[in-house]
Amino acid sequence: MDRKFDIVIIGSGFGGLMCASVLGKHGFKVALLEMAESYGGNLQNFVRDGLVFNTGLHYIGALEEGQVLNKIFKYLGLMDRLEFEMLDPECFDRIIIADRTYCCASGFENYAQRLLSYFPEEQEAINNYMSLIRDVWAKNPFLNFREIDPNFDYSMSFSNTGLMDAINSLTTNEELKAVLLSNNGLYAGVPGRTPFYVHALINGLFIQSAFNVKGGSARLADAFVSIIKEQGGSVFTGKKVQAITSKDLKAISALTADGDEFFAEAFYSTIHPAEAIKLFDKGVFRKPFVQRIEKMANTIGSFVLYVTLRKGVFEHIKSNIYYSKTQDVWGAVYKPEEWPKSVMMYTTEDKGLPGFAESATIITFMHYSEVAQWEDKQKRRQDGSYEAFKEERSARLFAMIEERFKGFKAASVSWFSSTPLTYFDYTGSPEGSMYGLAKDYKSGFGSYLPVTTRVSNFFITGQSVGVHGVMGVAMNSIVAASKLLDINELLKEIEGS
Ligand SMILES: Cc1cc2nc3c(=O)[nH]c(=O)nc-3n(C[C@H](O)[C@H](O)[C@H](O)COP(=O)(O)OP(=O)(O)OC[C@H]3O[C@@H](n4cnc5c(N)ncnc54)[C@H](O)[C@@H]3O)c2cc1C
């Protein structure tokens, strides 16, 4: 087999797939190398009891005609190949704090009006909040397809205001603050660390519109792979890259664990940056750079409960649920006895019995330290303690859900769970981190990692660079692809789609 390509891309999550299709569209001969047996990374699905479950991505924002992801997806050729299902525009996110429920409505105006109906005395704070969100969106040149100086420093589009500083400046109303911050599961927020721009980009995205991929997130990966292959690209699974050879700060080839060697003119890594730099011989990257990356914190991992529901019993909810026991909505910051403090939950509809759910997925945070003792796979299977831990945690999650959704447990036929170890195994994410490197508003470097490296033809992208999630990774992929393309031509092409 010919192992010479223009570009080798490491990792087939959204970032790898998008870079491959953008570069393939411009005539580059691309090879995508994925260590797992299936492509997709966090887009992967699995089937249990005949039902499709998402391992990661479950909803996408700004996908309505004219909105930013709609343009990007059209440009990539994805809109024609996929079907999307809109979440309830009157309540795409349903926020539950203790026994109080709030709906988030789609569209900036509707969102503000709905908030105002709950907090009529907070008009000024709500207006100011909306302005802050819109401002972050307006300032970002990529989201607006504005002409950019090719030497533009991407990090300049992000301000280093802390999320809590921004929210505290708006109001002293703790309930309103909790409502605004309750979907922090989408970015694994930590009050003393998370920058406001991360919240603003993600909340602003979903406020515009919110959709599921019909049939599950893996359809997105399937569509990408068919596009990449039509462009003449190659997708290899079961190819774990374990080294990159280089000479005079130029990458030459990628060596895979099964003994293959892939040569290319340029290399893109979409895996965790700390893992990416380990692929090179010691000394290629300077010590301070390596140490800085190694010292950066990862976002927390997750514990996910996947539940098959009895037919025709539990109502399908056309919203994402964000449920916190108290106004302390920061689920990632917990004491062991408090776990789980807050959850994200969504159901999938039984198409044979419209209005009823056939499955539910419940996501909450979990520190890697809670499961690190079972990192060794053999040990994990030995004495049943890992399974017992998962059962005990599943029971705690069920108990929390039952408090707000009476009858949920009785409606559950079967269930199983994943922990940060699952993600560690399947995507190689260090500590099973959900979203890769955490952004820290107090650290300039922590806010944004440059795509270019000391190795002239080696670029890093994916969720740890810039912002995570489909929109964040799409932006990062555009920035990364533009290292070989004219950024302004590329933005014009996308905008014109
Ligand atoms: C539980 C959960 C829920 C989420 N929900 C949403 C959501 O609703 N909406 C949203 O927009 N985002 C969501 N996200 C985030 C989103 O899924 C990710 O930010 C995005 O998919 C990351 O894409 P990526 O390409 O950067 O990384 P990944 O998807 O992690 O892909 C990296 C790939 O690299 C491969 N790899 C690793 N090491 C090697 C190696 N040495 N050689 C070859 N291959 C390698 C991995 O196997 C993996 O396939 C969610 C994430 C999680 C975990």
The ligand as a MOL file (V3000), in Angstrom:
LIG
                    3D

  0  0  0     0  0            999 V3000
M  V30 BEGIN CTAB
M  V30 COUNTS 53 58 0 0 0
M  V30 BEGIN ATOM
M  V30 1 C -20.1200 13.1200 27.5410 0
M  V30 2 C -19.8540 14.2150 26.5330 0
M  V30 3 C -20.9320 14.9510 26.0270 0
M  V30 4 C -20.7080 15.9540 25.0820 0
M  V30 5 N -21.7710 16.6360 24.5550 0
M  V30 6 C -21.5700 17.5770 23.5910 0
M  V30 7 C -22.6750 18.2310 22.9620 0
M  V30 8 O -23.8330 17.9460 23.2530 0
M  V30 9 N -22.4040 19.1770 22.0190 0
M  V30 10 C -21.1390 19.5050 21.6380 0
M  V30 11 O -20.9440 20.3630 20.7550 0
M  V30 12 N -20.0640 18.8810 22.2040 0
M  V30 13 C -20.2590 17.9260 23.1540 0
M  V30 14 N -19.1860 17.2700 23.7100 0
M  V30 15 C -17.8280 17.6910 23.3060 0
M  V30 16 C -17.4660 17.2110 21.9160 0
M  V30 17 O -17.9350 15.8970 21.7300 0
M  V30 18 C -15.9370 17.2450 21.7770 0
M  V30 19 O -15.4370 18.5140 22.1520 0
M  V30 20 C -15.4650 16.9680 20.3510 0
M  V30 21 O -16.1730 15.8960 19.7930 0
M  V30 22 C -13.9650 16.6800 20.4040 0
M  V30 23 O -13.4670 16.3480 19.1360 0
M  V30 24 P -11.8960 16.1420 18.9340 0
M  V30 25 O -11.7070 15.7280 17.5350 0
M  V30 26 O -11.1540 17.3210 19.4270 0
M  V30 27 O -11.4890 14.9730 19.9630 0
M  V30 28 P -11.9280 13.4550 20.1190 0
M  V30 29 O -13.3490 13.2660 19.7880 0
M  V30 30 O -11.4560 13.0420 21.4700 0
M  V30 31 O -11.0740 12.6890 19.0210 0
M  V30 32 C -9.7240 12.3600 19.1930 0
M  V30 33 C -9.4870 11.0410 18.4680 0
M  V30 34 O -8.0930 10.7460 18.5040 0
M  V30 35 C -7.9380 9.3530 18.6870 0
M  V30 36 N -6.5740 9.1240 19.1770 0
M  V30 37 C -6.0750 9.4130 20.4160 0
M  V30 38 N -4.7620 9.0930 20.4710 0
M  V30 39 C -4.4250 8.5830 19.2560 0
M  V30 40 C -3.2150 8.0910 18.6860 0
M  V30 41 N -2.0720 8.0590 19.3850 0
M  V30 42 N -3.2300 7.6460 17.4070 0
M  V30 43 C -4.3730 7.6810 16.6600 0
M  V30 44 N -5.5430 8.1310 17.1570 0
M  V30 45 C -5.5760 8.5970 18.4220 0
M  V30 46 C -9.0320 8.9960 19.6680 0
M  V30 47 O -9.3160 7.6150 19.6600 0
M  V30 48 C -10.1870 9.8530 19.1370 0
M  V30 49 O -10.9460 9.1620 18.1630 0
M  V30 50 C -19.3880 16.2340 24.6320 0
M  V30 51 C -18.3090 15.4870 25.1440 0
M  V30 52 C -18.5320 14.4910 26.0780 0
M  V30 53 C -17.3720 13.6970 26.5930 0
M  V30 END ATOM
M  V30 BEGIN BOND
M  V30 1 1 1 2
M  V30 2 1 2 3
M  V30 3 2 2 52
M  V30 4 2 3 4
M  V30 5 1 4 5
M  V30 6 1 4 50
M  V30 7 2 5 6
M  V30 8 1 6 7
M  V30 9 1 6 13
M  V30 10 2 7 8
M  V30 11 1 7 9
M  V30 12 1 9 10
M  V30 13 2 10 11
M  V30 14 1 10 12
M  V30 15 2 12 13
M  V30 16 1 13 14
M  V30 17 1 14 15
M  V30 18 1 14 50
M  V30 19 1 15 16
M  V30 20 1 16 17
M  V30 21 1 16 18
M  V30 22 1 18 19
M  V30 23 1 18 20
M  V30 24 1 20 21
M  V30 25 1 20 22
M  V30 26 1 22 23
M  V30 27 1 23 24
M  V30 28 2 24 25
M  V30 29 1 24 26
M  V30 30 1 24 27
M  V30 31 1 27 28
M  V30 32 2 28 29
M  V30 33 1 28 30
M  V30 34 1 28 31
M  V30 35 1 31 32
M  V30 36 1 32 33
M  V30 37 1 33 34
M  V30 38 1 33 48
M  V30 39 1 34 35
M  V30 40 1 35 36
M  V30 41 1 35 46
M  V30 42 1 36 37
M  V30 43 1 36 45
M  V30 44 2 37 38
M  V30 45 1 38 39
M  V30 46 1 39 40
M  V30 47 2 39 45
M  V30 48 1 40 41
M  V30 49 2 40 42
M  V30 50 1 42 43
M  V30 51 2 43 44
M  V30 52 1 44 45
M  V30 53 1 46 47
M  V30 54 1 46 48
M  V30 55 1 48 49
M  V30 56 2 50 51
M  V30 57 1 51 52
M  V30 58 1 52 53
M  V30 END BOND
M  V30 END CTAB
M  END
